[in-house]
């Protein structure tokens, strides 16, 4: 793996972390608990990650 690939993978990891943090915050704001909370977080994490990928050029 060259340096550019390492940077791209690091960026994607950061995007995943940011997407999950945003989803968790939204779940807390909505007062969700248990299985509903987990399902919400999974769905919203995917949505937010895809948004970041489009905005920040996730073509790597």
PQR file with spaces between the fields and no chain letter, atoms N, CA, C, O and H, PARSE charges and radii, in Angstrom:
ATOM       1  N    UNK     1       0.870   -1.191    0.000 -0.4000 1.5000
ATOM       2  CA   UNK     1       0.000    0.000    0.000 -0.0000 2.0000
ATOM       3  C    UNK     1       0.902    1.235    0.000  0.5500 1.7000
ATOM       4  O    UNK     1       1.767    1.384    0.863 -0.5500 1.4000
ATOM       5  N    UNK     2       0.688    2.119   -0.980 -0.4000 1.5000
ATOM       6  CA   UNK     2       1.505    3.326   -1.036 -0.0000 2.0000
ATOM       7  C    UNK     2       0.926    4.403   -0.110  0.5500 1.7000
ATOM       8  O    UNK     2      -0.132    4.221    0.493 -0.5500 1.4000
ATOM       9  H    UNK     2      -0.015    1.998   -1.681  0.4000 1.0000
ATOM      10  N    UNK     3       1.636    5.512   -0.014 -0.4000 1.5000
ATOM      11  CA   UNK     3       1.235    6.582    0.901 -0.0000 2.0000
ATOM      12  C    UNK     3      -0.140    7.149    0.571  0.5500 1.7000
ATOM      13  O    UNK     3      -0.924    7.438    1.475 -0.5500 1.4000
ATOM      14  H    UNK     3       2.495    5.659   -0.504  0.4000 1.0000
ATOM      15  N    UNK     4      -0.440    7.311   -0.725 -0.4000 1.5000
ATOM      16  CA   UNK     4      -1.747    7.845   -1.116 -0.0000 2.0000
ATOM      17  C    UNK     4      -2.877    6.920   -0.680  0.5500 1.7000
ATOM      18  O    UNK     4      -3.925    7.380   -0.226 -0.5500 1.4000
ATOM      19  H    UNK     4       0.197    7.076   -1.459  0.4000 1.0000
ATOM      20  N    UNK     5      -2.659    5.614   -0.819 -0.4000 1.5000
ATOM      21  CA   UNK     5      -3.681    4.648   -0.390 -0.0000 2.0000
ATOM      22  C    UNK     5      -3.869    4.680    1.119  0.5500 1.7000
ATOM      23  O    UNK     5      -4.993    4.575    1.610 -0.5500 1.4000
ATOM      24  H    UNK     5      -1.808    5.240   -1.187  0.4000 1.0000
ATOM      25  N    UNK     6      -2.767    4.826    1.858 -0.4000 1.5000
ATOM      26  CA   UNK     6      -2.843    4.906    3.319 -0.0000 2.0000
ATOM      27  C    UNK     6      -3.631    6.147    3.753  0.5500 1.7000
ATOM      28  O    UNK     6      -4.454    6.087    4.666 -0.5500 1.4000
ATOM      29  H    UNK     6      -1.854    4.912    1.459  0.4000 1.0000
ATOM      30  N    UNK     7      -3.367    7.250    3.094 -0.4000 1.5000
ATOM      31  CA   UNK     7      -4.079    8.496    3.413 -0.0000 2.0000
ATOM      32  C    UNK     7      -5.563    8.360    3.081  0.5500 1.7000
ATOM      33  O    UNK     7      -6.416    8.768    3.869 -0.5500 1.4000
ATOM      34  H    UNK     7      -2.698    7.299    2.352  0.4000 1.0000
ATOM      35  N    UNK     8      -5.869    7.792    1.927 -0.4000 1.5000
ATOM      36  CA   UNK     8      -7.266    7.619    1.526 -0.0000 2.0000
ATOM      37  C    UNK     8      -8.000    6.724    2.519  0.5500 1.7000
ATOM      38  O    UNK     8      -9.133    7.022    2.894 -0.5500 1.4000
ATOM      39  H    UNK     8      -5.176    7.461    1.287  0.4000 1.0000
ATOM      40  N    UNK     9      -7.376    5.641    2.947 -0.4000 1.5000
ATOM      41  CA   UNK     9      -8.010    4.739    3.911 -0.0000 2.0000
ATOM      42  C    UNK     9      -8.184    5.432    5.262  0.5500 1.7000
ATOM      43  O    UNK     9      -9.203    5.248    5.928 -0.5500 1.4000
ATOM      44  H    UNK     9      -6.455    5.399    2.642  0.4000 1.0000
ATOM      45  N    UNK    10      -7.210    6.215    5.661 -0.4000 1.5000
ATOM      46  CA   UNK    10      -7.311    6.969    6.906 -0.0000 2.0000
ATOM      47  C    UNK    10      -8.469    7.957    6.843  0.5500 1.7000
ATOM      48  O    UNK    10      -9.216    8.117    7.808 -0.5500 1.4000
ATOM      49  H    UNK    10      -6.382    6.365    5.120  0.4000 1.0000
ATOM      50  N    UNK    11      -8.612    8.622    5.686 -0.4000 1.5000
ATOM      51  CA   UNK    11      -9.721    9.557    5.502 -0.0000 2.0000
ATOM      52  C    UNK    11     -11.062    8.839    5.616  0.5500 1.7000
ATOM      53  O    UNK    11     -11.981    9.334    6.269 -0.5500 1.4000
ATOM      54  H    UNK    11      -8.005    8.492    4.902  0.4000 1.0000
ATOM      55  N    UNK    12     -11.175    7.672    4.981 -0.4000 1.5000
ATOM      56  CA   UNK    12     -12.430    6.922    5.049 -0.0000 2.0000
ATOM      57  C    UNK    12     -12.733    6.494    6.479  0.5500 1.7000
ATOM      58  O    UNK    12     -13.890    6.504    6.898 -0.5500 1.4000
ATOM      59  H    UNK    12     -10.428    7.271    4.450  0.4000 1.0000
ATOM      60  N    UNK    13     -11.697    6.117    7.231 -0.4000 1.5000
ATOM      61  CA   UNK    13     -11.899    5.767    8.645 -0.0000 2.0000
ATOM      62  C    UNK    13     -12.418    6.973    9.425  0.5500 1.7000
ATOM      63  O    UNK    13     -13.318    6.847   10.255 -0.5500 1.4000
ATOM      64  H    UNK    13     -10.757    6.110    6.890  0.4000 1.0000
ATOM      65  N    UNK    14     -11.839    8.143    9.150 -0.4000 1.5000
ATOM      66  CA   UNK    14     -12.293    9.369    9.815 -0.0000 2.0000
ATOM      67  C    UNK    14     -13.739    9.684    9.449  0.5500 1.7000
ATOM      68  O    UNK    14     -14.525   10.096   10.302 -0.5500 1.4000
ATOM      69  H    UNK    14     -11.108    8.245    8.475  0.4000 1.0000
ATOM      70  N    UNK    15     -14.086    9.490    8.178 -0.4000 1.5000
ATOM      71  CA   UNK    15     -15.464    9.747    7.729 -0.0000 2.0000
ATOM      72  C    UNK    15     -16.440    8.809    8.421  0.5500 1.7000
ATOM      73  O    UNK    15     -17.516    9.226    8.848 -0.5500 1.4000
ATOM      74  H    UNK    15     -13.448    9.156    7.485  0.4000 1.0000
ATOM      75  N    UNK    16     -16.054    7.523    8.532 -0.4000 1.5000
ATOM      76  CA   UNK    16     -16.924    6.547    9.211 -0.0000 2.0000
ATOM      77  C    UNK    16     -17.146    6.948   10.665  0.5500 1.7000
ATOM      78  O    UNK    16     -18.262    6.878   11.179 -0.5500 1.4000
ATOM      79  H    UNK    16     -15.179    7.184    8.185  0.4000 1.0000
ATOM      80  N    UNK    17     -16.063    7.371   11.318 -0.4000 1.5000
ATOM      81  CA   UNK    17     -16.160    7.781   12.717 -0.0000 2.0000
ATOM      82  C    UNK    17     -17.056    9.010   12.869  0.5500 1.7000
ATOM      83  O    UNK    17     -17.883    9.071   13.779 -0.5500 1.4000
ATOM      84  H    UNK    17     -15.157    7.428   10.901  0.4000 1.0000
ATOM      85  N    UNK    18     -16.891    9.976   11.988 -0.4000 1.5000
ATOM      86  CA   UNK    18     -17.716   11.188   12.041 -0.0000 2.0000
ATOM      87  C    UNK    18     -19.180   10.866   11.754  0.5500 1.7000
ATOM      88  O    UNK    18     -20.075   11.404   12.405 -0.5500 1.4000
ATOM      89  H    UNK    18     -16.219    9.927   11.249  0.4000 1.0000
ATOM      90  N    UNK    19     -19.420   10.000   10.792 -0.4000 1.5000
ATOM      91  CA   UNK    19     -20.791    9.608   10.444 -0.0000 2.0000
ATOM      92  C    UNK    19     -21.458    8.911   11.618  0.5500 1.7000
ATOM      93  O    UNK    19     -22.617    9.188   11.925 -0.5500 1.4000
ATOM      94  H    UNK    19     -18.692    9.563   10.263  0.4000 1.0000
ATOM      95  N    UNK    20     -20.740    8.009   12.276 -0.4000 1.5000
ATOM      96  CA   UNK    20     -21.297    7.287   13.428 -0.0000 2.0000
ATOM      97  C    UNK    20     -21.556    8.230   14.594  0.5500 1.7000
ATOM      98  O    UNK    20     -22.582    8.121   15.266 -0.5500 1.4000
ATOM      99  H    UNK    20     -19.798    7.784   12.027  0.4000 1.0000
ATOM     100  N    UNK    21     -20.635    9.151   14.837 -0.4000 1.5000
ATOM     101  CA   UNK    21     -20.828   10.111   15.929 -0.0000 2.0000
ATOM     102  C    UNK    21     -22.076   10.962   15.692  0.5500 1.7000
ATOM     103  O    UNK    21     -22.842   11.222   16.619 -0.5500 1.4000
ATOM     104  H    UNK    21     -19.802    9.239   14.291  0.4000 1.0000
ATOM     105  N    UNK    22     -22.270   11.388   14.462 -0.4000 1.5000
ATOM     106  CA   UNK    22     -23.460   12.183   14.132 -0.0000 2.0000
ATOM     107  C    UNK    22     -24.736   11.360   14.330  0.5500 1.7000
ATOM     108  O    UNK    22     -25.727   11.860   14.863 -0.5500 1.4000
ATOM     109  H    UNK    22     -21.648   11.176   13.709  0.4000 1.0000
ATOM     110  N    UNK    23     -24.706   10.105   13.902 -0.4000 1.5000
ATOM     111  CA   UNK    23     -25.868    9.225   14.053 -0.0000 2.0000
ATOM     112  C    UNK    23     -26.182    8.978   15.526  0.5500 1.7000
ATOM     113  O    UNK    23     -27.347    8.977   15.922 -0.5500 1.4000
ATOM     114  H    UNK    23     -23.902    9.698   13.469  0.4000 1.0000
ATOM     115  N    UNK    24     -25.155    8.770   16.329 -0.4000 1.5000
ATOM     116  CA   UNK    24     -25.356    8.563   17.774 -0.0000 2.0000
ATOM     117  C    UNK    24     -25.973    9.801   18.405  0.5500 1.7000
ATOM     118  O    UNK    24     -26.890    9.703   19.220 -0.5500 1.4000
ATOM     119  H    UNK    24     -24.209    8.771   16.008  0.4000 1.0000
ATOM     120  N    UNK    25     -25.470   10.952   18.027 -0.4000 1.5000
ATOM     121  CA   UNK    25     -26.018   12.202   18.554 -0.0000 2.0000
ATOM     122  C    UNK    25     -27.492   12.354   18.189  0.5500 1.7000
ATOM     123  O    UNK    25     -28.305   12.761   19.019 -0.5500 1.4000
ATOM     124  H    UNK    25     -24.725   11.032   17.365  0.4000 1.0000
ATOM     125  N    UNK    26     -27.832   12.026   16.948 -0.4000 1.5000
ATOM     126  CA   UNK    26     -29.230   12.108   16.516 -0.0000 2.0000
ATOM     127  C    UNK    26     -30.104   11.118   17.286  0.5500 1.7000
ATOM     128  O    UNK    26     -31.236   11.439   17.645 -0.5500 1.4000
ATOM     129  H    UNK    26     -27.172   11.695   16.274  0.4000 1.0000
ATOM     130  N    UNK    27     -29.586    9.923   17.539 -0.4000 1.5000
ATOM     131  CA   UNK    27     -30.346    8.920   18.302 -0.0000 2.0000
ATOM     132  C    UNK    27     -30.591    9.406   19.720  0.5500 1.7000
ATOM     133  O    UNK    27     -31.678    9.221   20.267 -0.5500 1.4000
ATOM     134  H    UNK    27     -28.666    9.661   17.247  0.4000 1.0000
ATOM     135  N    UNK    28     -29.577   10.030   20.317 -0.4000 1.5000
ATOM     136  CA   UNK    28     -29.732   10.573   21.669 -0.0000 2.0000
ATOM     137  C    UNK    28     -30.753   11.700   21.681  0.5500 1.7000
ATOM     138  O    UNK    28     -31.601   11.772   22.570 -0.5500 1.4000
ATOM     139  H    UNK    28     -28.694   10.181   19.873  0.4000 1.0000
ATOM     140  N    UNK    29     -30.664   12.583   20.684 -0.4000 1.5000
ATOM     141  CA   UNK    29     -31.614   13.691   20.593 -0.0000 2.0000
ATOM     142  C    UNK    29     -33.051   13.185   20.451  0.5500 1.7000
ATOM     143  O    UNK    29     -33.990   13.795   20.962 -0.5500 1.4000
ATOM     144  H    UNK    29     -29.974   12.525   19.962  0.4000 1.0000
ATOM     145  N    UNK    30     -33.204   12.066   19.754 -0.4000 1.5000
ATOM     146  CA   UNK    30     -34.538   11.498   19.536 -0.0000 2.0000
ATOM     147  C    UNK    30     -35.006   10.657   20.727  0.5500 1.7000
ATOM     148  O    UNK    30     -36.156   10.221   20.767 -0.5500 1.4000
ATOM     149  H    UNK    30     -32.442   11.570   19.339  0.4000 1.0000
ATOM     150  N    UNK    31     -34.116   10.430   21.693 -0.4000 1.5000
ATOM     151  CA   UNK    31     -34.487    9.654   22.874 -0.0000 2.0000
ATOM     152  C    UNK    31     -34.642    8.163   22.607  0.5500 1.7000
ATOM     153  O    UNK    31     -35.353    7.470   23.334 -0.5500 1.4000
ATOM     154  H    UNK    31     -33.181   10.784   21.661  0.4000 1.0000
ATOM     155  N    UNK    32     -33.979    7.668   21.566 -0.4000 1.5000
ATOM     156  CA   UNK    32     -34.112    6.253   21.215 -0.0000 2.0000
ATOM     157  C    UNK    32     -33.288    5.377   22.153  0.5500 1.7000
ATOM     158  O    UNK    32     -32.229    5.778   22.637 -0.5500 1.4000
ATOM     159  H    UNK    32     -33.401    8.230   20.976  0.4000 1.0000
ATOM     160  N    UNK    33     -33.800    4.170   22.398 -0.4000 1.5000
ATOM     161  CA   UNK    33     -33.123    3.203   23.270 -0.0000 2.0000
ATOM     162  C    UNK    33     -33.231    1.809   22.655  0.5500 1.7000
ATOM     163  O    UNK    33     -34.088    1.546   21.812 -0.5500 1.4000
ATOM     164  H    UNK    33     -34.660    3.845   22.006  0.4000 1.0000
ATOM     165  N    UNK    34     -32.343    0.928   23.100 -0.4000 1.5000
ATOM     166  CA   UNK    34     -32.419   -0.478   22.729 -0.0000 2.0000
ATOM     167  C    UNK    34     -32.239   -0.745   21.250  0.5500 1.7000
ATOM     168  O    UNK    34     -31.432   -0.109   20.572 -0.5500 1.4000
ATOM     169  H    UNK    34     -31.647    1.141   23.785  0.4000 1.0000
ATOM     170  N    UNK    35     -33.021   -1.714   20.764 -0.4000 1.5000
ATOM     171  CA   UNK    35     -32.903   -2.144   19.362 -0.0000 2.0000
ATOM     172  C    UNK    35     -33.240   -1.029   18.380  0.5500 1.7000
ATOM     173  O    UNK    35     -32.616   -0.924   17.324 -0.5500 1.4000
ATOM     174  H    UNK    35     -33.677   -2.231   21.315  0.4000 1.0000
ATOM     175  N    UNK    36     -34.212   -0.204   18.717 -0.4000 1.5000
ATOM     176  CA   UNK    36     -34.570    0.910   17.823 -0.0000 2.0000
ATOM     177  C    UNK    36     -33.394    1.871   17.677  0.5500 1.7000
ATOM     178  O    UNK    36     -33.126    2.379   16.589 -0.5500 1.4000
ATOM     179  H    UNK    36     -34.718   -0.289   19.575  0.4000 1.0000
ATOM     180  N    UNK    37     -32.702    2.114   18.780 -0.4000 1.5000
ATOM     181  CA   UNK    37     -31.539    3.005   18.758 -0.0000 2.0000
ATOM     182  C    UNK    37     -30.447    2.425   17.868  0.5500 1.7000
ATOM     183  O    UNK    37     -29.881    3.139   17.039 -0.5500 1.4000
ATOM     184  H    UNK    37     -32.920    1.701   19.665  0.4000 1.0000
ATOM     185  N    UNK    38     -30.144    1.141   18.030 -0.4000 1.5000
ATOM     186  CA   UNK    38     -29.095    0.507   17.244 -0.0000 2.0000
ATOM     187  C    UNK    38     -29.420    0.505   15.752  0.5500 1.7000
ATOM     188  O    UNK    38     -28.560    0.797   14.921 -0.5500 1.4000
ATOM     189  H    UNK    38     -30.604    0.561   18.703  0.4000 1.0000
ATOM     190  N    UNK    39     -30.659    0.178   15.422 -0.4000 1.5000
ATOM     191  CA   UNK    39     -31.070    0.166   14.017 -0.0000 2.0000
ATOM     192  C    UNK    39     -30.974    1.573   13.422  0.5500 1.7000
ATOM     193  O    UNK    39     -30.511    1.746   12.294 -0.5500 1.4000
ATOM     194  H    UNK    39     -31.358   -0.059   16.096  0.4000 1.0000
ATOM     195  N    UNK    40     -31.409    2.565   14.181 -0.4000 1.5000
ATOM     196  CA   UNK    40     -31.341    3.952   13.740 -0.0000 2.0000
ATOM     197  C    UNK    40     -29.890    4.353   13.483  0.5500 1.7000
ATOM     198  O    UNK    40     -29.581    4.956   12.455 -0.5500 1.4000
ATOM     199  H    UNK    40     -31.784    2.424   15.097  0.4000 1.0000
ATOM     200  N    UNK    41     -29.007    4.017   14.414 -0.4000 1.5000
ATOM     201  CA   UNK    41     -27.594    4.382   14.289 -0.0000 2.0000
ATOM     202  C    UNK    41     -26.979    3.738   13.053  0.5500 1.7000
ATOM     203  O    UNK    41     -26.255    4.400   12.309 -0.5500 1.4000
ATOM     204  H    UNK    41     -29.259    3.527   15.249  0.4000 1.0000
ATOM     205  N    UNK    42     -27.255    2.467   12.825 -0.4000 1.5000
ATOM     206  CA   UNK    42     -26.708    1.794   11.644 -0.0000 2.0000
ATOM     207  C    UNK    42     -27.171    2.457   10.356  0.5500 1.7000
ATOM     208  O    UNK    42     -26.370    2.715    9.457 -0.5500 1.4000
ATOM     209  H    UNK    42     -27.843    1.930   13.429  0.4000 1.0000
ATOM     210  N    UNK    43     -28.468    2.730   10.274 -0.4000 1.5000
ATOM     211  CA   UNK    43     -29.029    3.337    9.067 -0.0000 2.0000
ATOM     212  C    UNK    43     -28.478    4.742    8.836  0.5500 1.7000
ATOM     213  O    UNK    43     -28.061    5.084    7.729 -0.5500 1.4000
ATOM     214  H    UNK    43     -29.118    2.521   11.004  0.4000 1.0000
ATOM     215  N    UNK    44     -28.483    5.548    9.891 -0.4000 1.5000
ATOM     216  CA   UNK    44     -28.034    6.937    9.757 -0.0000 2.0000
ATOM     217  C    UNK    44     -26.525    7.027    9.525  0.5500 1.7000
ATOM     218  O    UNK    44     -26.064    7.927    8.822 -0.5500 1.4000
ATOM     219  H    UNK    44     -28.822    5.270   10.790  0.4000 1.0000
ATOM     220  N    UNK    45     -25.751    6.109   10.103 -0.4000 1.5000
ATOM     221  CA   UNK    45     -24.310    6.097    9.871 -0.0000 2.0000
ATOM     222  C    UNK    45     -24.037    5.891    8.391  0.5500 1.7000
ATOM     223  O    UNK    45     -23.203    6.583    7.806 -0.5500 1.4000
ATOM     224  H    UNK    45     -26.125    5.378   10.674  0.4000 1.0000
ATOM     225  N    UNK    46     -24.732    4.948    7.790 -0.4000 1.5000
ATOM     226  CA   UNK    46     -24.553    4.677    6.358 -0.0000 2.0000
ATOM     227  C    UNK    46     -24.906    5.906    5.529  0.5500 1.7000
ATOM     228  O    UNK    46     -24.172    6.277    4.613 -0.5500 1.4000
ATOM     229  H    UNK    46     -25.409    4.386    8.265  0.4000 1.0000
ATOM     230  N    UNK    47     -26.021    6.527    5.851 -0.4000 1.5000
ATOM     231  CA   UNK    47     -26.461    7.719    5.121 -0.0000 2.0000
ATOM     232  C    UNK    47     -25.434    8.843    5.243  0.5500 1.7000
ATOM     233  O    UNK    47     -25.048    9.453    4.246 -0.5500 1.4000
ATOM     234  H    UNK    47     -26.618    6.226    6.595  0.4000 1.0000
ATOM     235  N    UNK    48     -24.994    9.110    6.475 -0.4000 1.5000
ATOM     236  CA   UNK    48     -24.040   10.204    6.688 -0.0000 2.0000
ATOM     237  C    UNK    48     -22.693    9.913    6.032  0.5500 1.7000
ATOM     238  O    UNK    48     -22.053   10.823    5.506 -0.5500 1.4000
ATOM     239  H    UNK    48     -25.307    8.615    7.286  0.4000 1.0000
ATOM     240  N    UNK    49     -22.257    8.649    6.058 -0.4000 1.5000
ATOM     241  CA   UNK    49     -20.996    8.290    5.420 -0.0000 2.0000
ATOM     242  C    UNK    49     -21.079    8.521    3.909  0.5500 1.7000
ATOM     243  O    UNK    49     -20.152    9.061    3.304 -0.5500 1.4000
ATOM     244  H    UNK    49     -22.777    7.910    6.485  0.4000 1.0000
ATOM     245  N    UNK    50     -22.190    8.110    3.313 -0.4000 1.5000
ATOM     246  CA   UNK    50     -22.354    8.307    1.874 -0.0000 2.0000
ATOM     247  C    UNK    50     -22.362    9.795    1.525  0.5500 1.7000
ATOM     248  O    UNK    50     -21.826   10.196    0.492 -0.5500 1.4000
ATOM     249  H    UNK    50     -22.942    7.672    3.805  0.4000 1.0000
ATOM     250  N    UNK    51     -22.968   10.609    2.383 -0.4000 1.5000
ATOM     251  CA   UNK    51     -22.962   12.061    2.157 -0.0000 2.0000
ATOM     252  C    UNK    51     -21.535   12.604    2.194  0.5500 1.7000
ATOM     253  O    UNK    51     -21.141   13.398    1.340 -0.5500 1.4000
ATOM     254  H    UNK    51     -23.404   10.284    3.222  0.4000 1.0000
ATOM     255  N    UNK    52     -20.765   12.164    3.195 -0.4000 1.5000
ATOM     256  CA   UNK    52     -19.381   12.624    3.297 -0.0000 2.0000
ATOM     257  C    UNK    52     -18.556   12.179    2.103  0.5500 1.7000
ATOM     258  O    UNK    52     -17.730   12.935    1.592 -0.5500 1.4000
ATOM     259  H    UNK    52     -21.085   11.519    3.888  0.4000 1.0000
ATOM     260  N    UNK    53     -18.781   10.962    1.665 -0.4000 1.5000
ATOM     261  CA   UNK    53     -18.041   10.447    0.518 -0.0000 2.0000
ATOM     262  C    UNK    53     -18.307   11.303   -0.724  0.5500 1.7000
ATOM     263  O    UNK    53     -17.384   11.615   -1.477 -0.5500 1.4000
ATOM     264  H    UNK    53     -19.452   10.348    2.080  0.4000 1.0000
ATOM     265  N    UNK    54     -19.549   11.672   -0.929 -0.4000 1.5000
ATOM     266  CA   UNK    54     -19.901   12.511   -2.080 -0.0000 2.0000
ATOM     267  C    UNK    54     -19.292   13.906   -1.940  0.5500 1.7000
ATOM     268  O    UNK    54     -18.739   14.448   -2.897 -0.5500 1.4000
ATOM     269  H    UNK    54     -20.299   11.419   -0.317  0.4000 1.0000
ATOM     270  N    UNK    55     -19.397   14.477   -0.751 -0.4000 1.5000
ATOM     271  CA   UNK    55     -18.892   15.833   -0.531 -0.0000 2.0000
ATOM     272  C    UNK    55     -17.376   15.926   -0.579  0.5500 1.7000
ATOM     273  O    UNK    55     -16.822   16.904   -1.080 -0.5500 1.4000
ATOM     274  H    UNK    55     -19.846   14.037    0.027  0.4000 1.0000
ATOM     275  N    UNK    56     -16.709   14.907   -0.056 -0.4000 1.5000
ATOM     276  CA   UNK    56     -15.258   14.998    0.111 -0.0000 2.0000
ATOM     277  C    UNK    56     -14.479   14.185   -0.918  0.5500 1.7000
ATOM     278  O    UNK    56     -13.257   14.062   -0.830 -0.5500 1.4000
ATOM     279  H    UNK    56     -17.159   14.112    0.351  0.4000 1.0000
ATOM     280  N    UNK    57     -15.184   13.642   -1.874 -0.4000 1.5000
ATOM     281  CA   UNK    57     -14.497   12.979   -2.983 -0.0000 2.0000
ATOM     282  C    UNK    57     -13.974   11.601   -2.673  0.5500 1.7000
ATOM     283  O    UNK    57     -12.785   11.331   -2.843 -0.5500 1.4000
ATOM     284  H    UNK    57     -16.177   13.742   -1.946  0.4000 1.0000
ATOM     285  N    UNK    58     -14.843   10.732   -2.223 -0.4000 1.5000
ATOM     286  CA   UNK    58     -14.437    9.385   -1.863 -0.0000 2.0000
ATOM     287  C    UNK    58     -14.284    8.460   -3.046  0.5500 1.7000
ATOM     288  O    UNK    58     -14.835    7.360   -3.042 -0.5500 1.4000
ATOM     289  H    UNK    58     -15.809   10.952   -2.085  0.4000 1.0000
ATOM     290  N    UNK    59     -13.549    8.878   -4.057 -0.4000 1.5000
ATOM     291  CA   UNK    59     -13.376    8.046   -5.244 -0.0000 2.0000
ATOM     292  C    UNK    59     -12.142    7.161   -5.160  0.5500 1.7000
ATOM     293  O    UNK    59     -11.809    6.474   -6.125 -0.5500 1.4000
ATOM     294  H    UNK    59     -13.101    9.772   -4.060  0.4000 1.0000
ATOM     295  N    UNK    60     -11.459    7.168   -4.022 -0.4000 1.5000
ATOM     296  CA   UNK    60     -10.236    6.402   -3.877 -0.0000 2.0000
ATOM     297  C    UNK    60     -10.523    5.015   -3.611  0.5500 1.7000
ATOM     298  O    UNK    60      -9.602    4.212   -3.458 -0.5500 1.4000
ATOM     299  H    UNK    60     -11.729    7.727   -3.238  0.4000 1.0000
